[in-house]
Amino acid sequence: MKKLYLTVCMLAPLAAMASEAPAAAPATEPAETSADGTSEIMIAETPTKVKLMIASDAAAAAEPDNVVVIQPTGRILLDGAIYATNDDEFKAGVAIPDFRAGVKFRYGKWKAKVDVGYAYGKVGMKDVFMEYDFTPNFLIRMGSFIHQFGLQSATSSSMKVSMEEPTSNEAFNFSRMLGAMAVYDKGDFFGTLSLNVESGAMNYRANDMGKQGWGGLTRLVWRPLHDNGSVVQVGFSFAGQSATYNADKELNHRSVTLGANFPTRVNRVSAVGALVTDASNTIRFTPELLLNYGRVALETQYYFLQANRHNDLPAYKAWGAYGMIRGLAIGDTYKYSHADAGLATPSPKSLELVLLYNYTNMSCKDAGIFGGRMNDISLTANWYINKFMIWRVRAGYSHRFDRAGMPDVNLGAFQTRLQVIF
């Protein structure tokens, strides 16, 4: 019955699309391209323009309902890093940790996005979803994407102002999952509600997995002040998920795998991690706080995870938190983004400084699982060169300890990134 509910929720927007589709009509005049690159065709004697454009989502949304807007999207990340550490696994070097190409589609109240990524010799699907905007304040999105769970989840991996996301967010948040998410955004309130299947559903067929894990999550935000340069916002996110797929039949859907890497992408080295056996489900929550006055802002989140287990085994509990102070040394005041319920990307020519402290604890004495603990502090400078280019420089120190079977690690890292994103 649970699977039936989830299937109905995910197929409902498709049914709505089919009901709105006009009856087939013979083509009339061939498309003509005007000087501004807009092509016009005739469908059922109604002029429909097809426009290919590189512009912001706001500019695309401003187009009339009879305009099909196609936006090419892409990103390139160029990274370099040097390290001072007691772990020989880290090597200085350069890399392209992310290259993506995709397209966005908008027609009236319908939107869709397809994003393909390439990194280190592997090609993979990233965002693949469609969306219907019922009103300016309410939409439903379905497909594979990052579901909102806390303030950090509203920002893509390449747009983290700390260059790399806080370790706690990587450890306790979710990767892309196949599902449906409803979003409400009006006035002082912002809220999301998602139903999903586990992330492995994008890589394996249901029969290959034995079955599919499922769950739900929500993000609720109250923002009594949310003007540009003046923000007071508190939020709370909650998630419940079943046990997940594992290639080992003894662990398949009776375990949960958690973890995070050290905050660098030139090297991929596991920092903290835990395999929770005999797991039945997990519950997670994260309160969030965002304060902004003029060119200074504070962001913070606390994360808690509990994995409940079969056979009366003690539950596994883990937690983490980060605090971030942001400031614009050059530039105007921060602006607010309704779609993300967070701060918008600073204006071109801005220089931003970001101080981040994070603590992650994945060791649980009661459960007998010692996944490690880590302190991490960093200072990042972000130069917003123009609308499409950002240069980031990050200096950080990480200390990992208390992980079973692994030595303590002290890592000093100096990193830089030049990125193009549109």
C-alpha positions in Angstrom: 0.0 0.0 0.0 2.9 2.4 0.8 4.4 1.8 -2.6 1.0 2.4 -4.2 0.7 5.8 -2.5 4.2 6.8 -3.6 3.5 5.8 -7.2 0.3 7.7 -7.4 2.0 10.9 -6.0 4.8 10.6 -8.6 2.4 10.0 -11.6 -0.1 12.7 -10.7 1.8 15.5 -12.4 2.1 13.4 -15.6 -1.7 13.0 -15.7 -2.1 16.7 -15.3 0.2 17.4 -18.2 -1.7 14.9 -20.4 -5.0 16.6 -19.5 -3.7 20.0 -20.5 -2.1 19.0 -23.7 -4.0 20.4 -26.8 -5.3 18.1 -29.5 -2.9 17.4 -32.3 -3.1 19.9 -35.1 -1.5 19.9 -38.5 1.6 22.0 -38.8 1.2 25.3 -40.8 4.0 27.6 -41.6 7.6 26.5 -41.1 9.6 28.1 -38.3 11.1 31.5 -38.9 14.0 32.9 -36.9 13.9 36.6 -36.1 16.9 38.8 -35.5 16.8 38.2 -31.7 17.1 34.4 -32.2 13.4 33.7 -31.5 11.7 31.1 -33.8 8.0 31.2 -34.4 5.8 28.3 -35.4 2.0 27.9 -35.6 0.2 25.3 -33.5 -3.6 25.1 -33.9 -3.5 28.6 -35.3 -1.9 29.9 -32.1 1.5 31.5 -32.4 4.0 29.8 -30.3 7.6 31.1 -30.0 10.5 28.9 -29.3 13.4 30.9 -27.7 16.9 29.6 -27.0 18.5 31.8 -24.4 21.2 32.0 -21.7 19.6 33.9 -18.9 18.6 33.7 -15.3 15.6 31.7 -14.2 13.8 35.0 -13.3 14.3 36.2 -16.9 13.0 32.9 -18.3 10.0 33.1 -16.0 9.2 36.6 -17.3 8.6 35.3 -20.8 4.9 35.0 -21.8 3.1 31.6 -21.5 3.1 31.0 -25.2 6.9 31.1 -25.3 8.9 27.8 -25.1 12.1 28.8 -23.4 15.1 26.4 -23.8 18.1 27.3 -21.6 21.5 25.4 -22.1 23.2 24.9 -18.7 26.7 23.9 -17.8 29.5 24.2 -15.3 33.3 23.6 -15.2 35.3 23.4 -12.0 39.1 23.7 -12.1 40.7 22.9 -8.8 44.2 22.9 -7.4 45.4 21.9 -3.9 48.5 21.5 -1.8 48.6 19.8 1.6 50.5 19.6 4.9 49.6 16.3 6.6 50.7 13.2 8.4 48.8 11.0 6.0 50.7 9.9 2.9 47.4 9.3 1.0 47.1 13.1 0.2 49.0 14.3 -2.9 49.2 17.8 -4.2 47.7 18.3 -7.7 45.1 19.7 -10.0 41.8 18.3 -11.2 38.5 19.0 -13.0 36.3 17.6 -10.2 33.1 18.5 -12.0 32.0 19.1 -15.6 28.3 19.3 -16.5 26.2 20.0 -19.5 22.4 20.1 -19.6 19.3 21.9 -20.6 16.3 23.5 -18.9 12.9 23.7 -20.5 10.0 26.0 -19.6 6.5 26.3 -21.2 3.8 28.1 -19.3 3.6 26.4 -15.8 5.7 23.4 -16.9 9.5 23.2 -16.3 12.0 20.4 -16.8 15.7 19.9 -16.4 18.3 17.3 -17.5 21.9 17.6 -16.3 24.7 15.2 -17.2 28.0 15.2 -15.3 31.5 14.0 -16.1 34.3 13.6 -13.6 37.4 11.4 -13.3 36.4 9.2 -16.3 32.8 8.6 -15.2 29.6 9.9 -16.8 26.5 10.1 -14.6 23.0 11.6 -14.5 22.6 14.5 -12.1 19.4 16.5 -11.9 16.6 14.9 -14.0 13.2 16.3 -13.2 10.0 18.0 -14.3 8.0 20.5 -12.4 4.5 22.1 -12.4 3.9 25.5 -10.9 0.3 25.5 -9.7 0.6 29.1 -8.5 3.5 31.5 -8.0 3.7 30.1 -4.4 3.2 26.4 -4.9 4.8 23.8 -7.1 5.4 20.0 -7.3 8.7 18.6 -8.7 9.3 15.0 -9.5 12.3 13.1 -10.7 15.9 12.7 -9.4 17.2 15.8 -7.5 18.4 17.0 -4.1 15.4 17.1 -1.8 15.4 20.0 0.7 16.7 19.0 4.2 18.1 22.0 5.9 19.7 25.3 4.7 22.7 23.7 3.0 20.5 21.4 0.8 19.1 24.4 -1.1 22.6 25.2 -2.6 24.2 23.1 -5.3 27.6 21.5 -4.6 29.5 24.0 -6.8 27.9 27.0 -5.1 28.9 26.3 -1.5 30.3 29.5 -0.3 32.8 27.6 1.9 34.0 26.0 -1.4 33.4 22.5 0.1 30.3 21.7 2.1 30.5 21.3 5.8 31.4 17.7 6.7 28.3 17.3 8.8 26.1 18.1 5.9 27.8 15.5 3.7 27.6 12.9 6.4 24.0 13.4 7.5 22.2 14.9 4.5 21.0 13.0 1.3 22.4 12.6 -2.2 20.0 12.8 -5.1 16.9 10.6 -4.7 14.1 9.7 -7.0 10.8 11.1 -5.8 8.4 14.0 -5.6 8.6 17.2 -3.6 5.9 19.8 -3.0 7.2 23.4 -2.3 5.2 26.2 -0.6 6.8 29.7 -0.6 4.8 32.7 0.5 5.3 35.5 3.0 6.8 34.5 6.3 6.6 30.8 5.6 8.5 28.3 3.4 7.9 24.6 3.4 8.7 21.4 1.5 7.3 17.9 1.7 9.0 15.0 -0.1 8.3 11.3 -0.8 11.2 9.3 -2.1 12.8 6.0 -2.9 16.4 5.4 -2.0 19.2 6.9 -4.1 20.3 3.5 -5.5 17.1 3.5 -7.6 18.9 5.6 -10.2 21.7 3.0 -10.6 19.9 -0.4 -10.2 16.6 -1.9 -11.3 14.1 -2.7 -8.5 14.5 -6.5 -9.0 18.3 -6.1 -8.9 18.0 -4.5 -5.5 15.6 -7.1 -4.2 13.3 -4.2 -3.2 13.5 -0.4 -2.9 13.9 1.5 0.3 11.6 4.5 0.7 11.1 7.5 3.0 9.9 11.0 3.4 11.3 14.3 4.5 10.3 17.9 5.1 11.8 21.4 5.6 9.8 24.0 7.4 11.0 27.6 7.6 9.7 30.7 9.4 11.2 34.0 8.3 9.7 37.0 10.1 12.3 39.2 8.3 13.4 38.3 4.8 14.3 41.6 3.0 17.5 42.3 1.2 20.1 43.0 3.9 17.7 42.1 6.8 17.0 38.4 7.5 15.9 36.5 10.6 15.0 32.9 9.7 14.6 29.7 11.7 13.8 26.3 10.3 13.5 22.7 11.1 13.9 19.6 8.8 12.9 16.0 9.6 13.4 12.8 7.6 12.5 9.2 8.1 14.1 6.5 5.8 14.1 2.7 5.6 17.3 0.6 5.5 19.1 0.8 2.1 20.5 -1.4 -0.6 23.7 -3.3 -0.1 25.4 -5.7 -2.6 26.0 -8.1 0.3 22.8 -10.2 0.6 23.2 -10.4 4.4 23.2 -6.6 4.6 20.7 -5.8 1.8 18.0 -3.5 3.3 19.2 -4.5 6.7 22.0 -1.8 6.9 22.7 1.8 6.5 26.0 3.2 5.2 27.1 6.7 6.2 30.2 8.8 5.7 32.0 11.9 4.5 35.3 12.6 2.8 37.9 15.2 3.8 36.9 18.6 2.3 38.9 18.4 -0.9 38.1 17.1 -4.4 41.6 16.9 -5.8 42.0 13.9 -3.5 39.2 11.5 -2.4 39.9 10.3 1.1 37.3 9.1 3.5 37.2 11.1 6.7 34.4 9.6 8.8 32.1 6.7 8.1 30.0 4.0 9.6 28.3 0.8 8.4 25.3 0.2 10.7 24.3 -3.5 10.5 20.9 -4.9 11.5 19.3 -1.5 10.7 15.6 -1.2 10.2 15.3 2.6 9.6 16.8 6.0 10.3 15.4 9.2 11.6 17.2 12.5 11.2 16.5 16.1 12.0 18.3 19.4 11.6 17.3 22.8 13.0 18.7 25.8 11.1 19.3 29.5 11.8 20.0 32.3 9.3 20.7 35.9 10.4 21.7 38.7 8.0 22.3 42.4 8.5 23.7 44.4 5.6 26.9 42.8 4.4 27.3 40.3 7.3 25.5 37.0 7.8 25.5 34.0 10.2 24.4 30.5 9.2 24.3 27.4 11.4 22.8 24.0 11.6 22.8 21.1 14.0 22.3 17.5 12.7 21.1 14.4 14.5 20.8 10.8 13.2 19.5 7.7 14.8 19.6 4.3 13.1 17.1 1.9 14.8 18.1 -1.8 14.7 16.7 -5.3 14.7 17.2 -7.9 17.4 17.0 -5.4 20.3 20.4 -4.1 19.4 21.2 -0.6 20.7 20.4 2.2 18.3 23.3 4.0 16.5 23.3 7.7 17.2 25.5 10.3 15.5 25.5 14.1 15.3 27.3 17.2 14.0 27.0 20.9 13.7 28.6 23.8 11.8 28.6 27.6 12.2 29.5 30.0 9.4 30.1 33.7 9.4 29.9 35.4 5.9 30.9 39.0 5.0 31.1 41.1 1.9 34.4 43.0 1.9 33.5 44.4 -1.4 29.9 44.6 -2.7 26.4 45.5 -1.8 24.3 44.0 0.9 23.2 40.3 0.7 20.0 39.7 -1.2 17.4 37.1 -0.2 16.4 34.2 -2.5 12.8 33.0 -2.0 13.3 29.8 -4.1 16.0 28.6 -1.8 14.9 30.2 1.5 18.4 31.5 1.8 20.8 34.1 0.7 21.3 34.7 -3.0 24.6 34.6 -4.8 26.3 37.9 -4.3 26.4 40.4 -7.2 29.3 40.4 -9.8 32.5 42.1 -8.6 31.8 41.2 -5.0 34.5 39.9 -2.7 33.2 37.6 0.1 35.0 36.1 3.1 33.6 33.0 4.8 34.8 31.6 8.2 33.5 28.0 8.8 33.8 25.7 11.8 32.4 22.2 11.7 32.3 19.3 14.2 31.1 15.8 13.2 30.8 12.8 15.6 30.0 9.4 14.0 31.3 7.3 16.9 28.6 5.7 19.1 29.8 3.9 22.2 26.4 2.3 23.0 26.2 0.7 19.6 29.8 -0.2 19.5 30.4 1.6 16.2 33.3 4.0 16.0 33.0 5.9 12.7 35.3 8.7 13.8 35.1 12.3 14.9 36.4 15.4 13.1 37.0 19.1 13.7 37.3 21.3 10.7 38.0 25.0 10.4 38.4 27.0 7.2 38.6 30.5 5.7 37.4 31.0 2.1 37.6 34.0 -0.2 35.1 34.2 -3.0 35.6 36.6 -5.9 32.5 36.9 -8.1 34.2 37.9 -11.3 31.1 38.3 -13.4 27.7 36.7 -13.7 29.1 33.3 -14.8 32.6 33.1 -13.2 33.8 32.7 -9.6 37.3 32.3 -8.2 37.5 30.7 -4.7 40.5 30.4 -2.4 40.3 28.2 0.7 42.7 27.5 3.6 41.6 24.9 6.1 42.6 22.5 8.8 41.0 19.2 9.6 41.6 16.8 12.5 40.1 13.3 12.3 40.3 10.9 15.3 38.5 8.1 17.1 37.8 6.0 14.0 38.2 2.3 14.5 41.1 0.7 12.7 42.4 4.0 11.3 45.0 6.5 12.5 44.4 10.0 13.6 44.9 12.5 10.7 45.9 16.2 10.8 45.4 17.9 7.4 46.2 21.4 6.4 45.0 22.2 2.9 45.3 25.2 0.7 43.0 25.1 -2.3 41.8 27.2 -5.2 39.0 26.9 -7.7 38.0 28.7 -10.9 34.5 27.9 -11.9 32.2 28.7 -14.8 28.5 28.1 -14.2 25.4 29.1 -16.2 
